[in-house]
Amino acid sequence: MVCSRGSLVELAAVLPASGRFVVARLDGTRMVDADQVSYDFSDALLFPSYFGWNWNALSDCLRDLHRLPADGYLVIIDNAPQLLPDSSHDRHTLFRILAKAVHHWASPLGQPEGKVVPFKVLLLCDRDEEAVHLRQDVIRAMQKMR
């Protein structure tokens, strides 16, 4: 989900009405390269010590958060338009990894007791125009998945 700070986000669209949740808040202005993205996600979601510090490892750890048991996960990225400013390829890779994690947690296959667990990503922008451009960028990244 991409939105500007002035937008209203209905909580029910992001998280279930009850339960325990893990909320990770990251800052897109800090994530200037793939190493910093890995570090910030690892720090925010307490990745295990064997985390491999690459895109594949990030994808694996986002789909295996059982060390942080919860009824739902929410990743908020503030200043999302500033993510990975020098590499649209890396930015698209990150968007695809996040989309795969969302899809993984939404599927009962492989989940404990076959239970679907919400995993949501909220990309925050300062202005509505930034949100429009970021949505288009996310769509371009998803088209490369096919």
Buried (B, 14 or more C-beta within 10 A) or exposed (E): BBBBEEEEEEEEEBBEEEEEBBBBEBBBEBBBEBEEBBBBBBEBBEBEEEBEEEBEBBBBBBBBBEEEEBBBBBBBBBBBBBBBBEBEEBBBBBBBBBBBBBEBBEEEEEBEEEEEBBBBBBBBBBEEEBBEBBBEBBEEBEEEEE
